[in-house]
Amino acid sequence: MATAIHQLSFAAPSAGARRRLTRASASATDRHEVLSPKRRLPLRKVPGEHGPPLLGALKDRLEYFYGPGGRDGFFAARVRAHRSTVVRLNMPPGPFVAKDPRVVALLDAASFPVLFDTSLVDKTDLFTGTFMPSTDLTGGYRVLSYVDPAEPNHAPLKSLLFHLLTHRRQHVIPTFREVYGGLFGRME
């Protein structure tokens, strides 16, 4: 049986051995044409419904928390019923916590790129659903995650945060691991 010994070399490769750099990309689907912004697909009405203003939201809340299949079953039932992974529904917790629970849910990775098109999606005061905490918690300011990318303050704030993160990465990442490492271990 022959054994191969591999040696690692950290020296730069010689000019003849250099290879052309390629950019790697990954997607949840092997069909790249799904994610291509150049392809114009016919627009369809988003399937699903929100139901009556209060009753529809309460019905969806009950199905989400207490229905058969749990939370995953709630979304799977909508996908089966409408034969689409983009559906209209009321997002729990509903009317007594969030002022407007009506959402369009994107339930697969192929439909996510539309979220980055600010001409199609208004992201003002939205981050993780239909609830935005009071600005009293942040001194009257909206944090970056709730500022729409089309607003003039978004780009400078994002640039500042990435600049700070880049220059303090030797401190931020180890501190994050130290503080949250135990928490994530307990959660699992």
LINRA-V992949 format. One record per backbone hydrogen bond with DSSP energy under -1.0 kcal/mol. CO is the residue of the C=O (numbers start at 1). NH is the residue of the N-H. Records with the same first field share a line. If there is no record, write none. Layout:
BEGIN
CO=NH  NH
END
This chain:
BEGIN
30=32
31=34
47=88
52=56
54=58
55=59
56=60
57=61
58=62
59=63
60=64
61=65
62=66
63=67
67=70
69=73
70=74
71=75
72=76
73=77
74=78
75=79
76=80
77=81
78=82
79=83
85=107
87=105
89=103
94=97  98
101=91
103=89
105=87
112=115
113=116
114=117
117=120  121
123=126
134=137
135=138  140
138=141
143=146
144=147
146=125
148=151
151=154
153=157
154=158
155=159
156=160
157=161
158=162
159=163
160=164
161=165
162=166
163=167
164=168
168=171  172
169=173
171=175
172=176
173=177
174=178
175=179
176=180
177=181
180=184
181=185
182=186
183=187
184=188
END
